Amino acid sequence: MSRSTVETALLAVLEGVSGVEHVYSGMRSPTDPTAFITEVAGTTRTQAWMVWRSKTEQFDASNSPVPIANHYELFVKHTFEIEGHYGFLDDTTESEWQNLLDAILTAFNNQRTIGGWYAWPLTLQEVGYRAFGTLAGAHYCKIEITIGEIVSGLNPQ
């Protein structure tokens, strides 16, 4: 599995959610926060979504109950993070923000595979407020999604 293939598929699911704008591959750390806020000023609200791989774990699955001679299996789990920033801290954006999060959760949880690989249900790890660029505070979330693959082949003996 290619990290870029899965990341592209994750970006496509996120971009397909109505109301989501400004989706980026990788963490953005702008050198000019004012220019970045101008760049991500959406049609209705300032927002930005960033997607990146945060971890990869590998498990040897070759000691299965029914081993195959000279054959191995390796199970690989890739964890991706999705970080979102939205709007300003005021009463009018809280409901919009929560509705957008629900739509994103639904879009991802309706996908049993992402990029052709098995996808675990995602985890909404954190929801709150945080400084964003030149904004004193914006809605913030961190979502984790795990993608799994089985790599198999002949033992190199």
C-alpha positions, 0 to 999 in steps of 0.5 A, a space after each residue: 500500500 502506498 501512503 500517498 494512495 491512502 492519503 489521496 483517498 482520505 482527502 477525497 472522502 473529506 472533500 466530498 463532505 458538503 461544507 468542507 473547504 481547504 483540505 491539505 495533504 500534510 500538516 501546515 505550519 505557515 510562516 505568514 499566519 495572516 496570509 494563511 488565514 486569508 488563503 483559508 477564508 472559506 465561502 462561509 467560514 474560515 476553515 482548514 483541514 490537514 491529513 497526514 500519517 502519524 504512525 505505522 505498526 507491523 505485526 508478524 502474522 505468520 504464526 497462524 493456526 494453519 501455517 503455510 510452509 515457506 510463507 509469511 504474512 505481515 499485518 500493517 496498520 497505518 494511522 492517519 490524523 485529520 486536524 480541522 479548524 473552523 470559524 470563530 468562537 461565537 454562538 453562531 458557529 458552534 451548531 454549524 461546527 457540530 453538524 459538520 463534524 457529524 457529517 464527516 464522521 458519517 462520511 468516513 464511517 460509511 467507508 469500509 475501505 479507504 484506498 482499497 484497504 480495510 478502514 477501522 471506524 474513526 475516532 474523534 480524539 479531541 474537540 475544542 478551541 485553539 488559536 489558529 493563525 492570527 485568530 485568537 480562537 477557532 473550533 478545533 478537532 483531531 480525528 484518527 483513522 486506521 487503515 490496515 493491510 496484509 502483506 504476504 509472500 514467500 519466506 526468504 530462506 
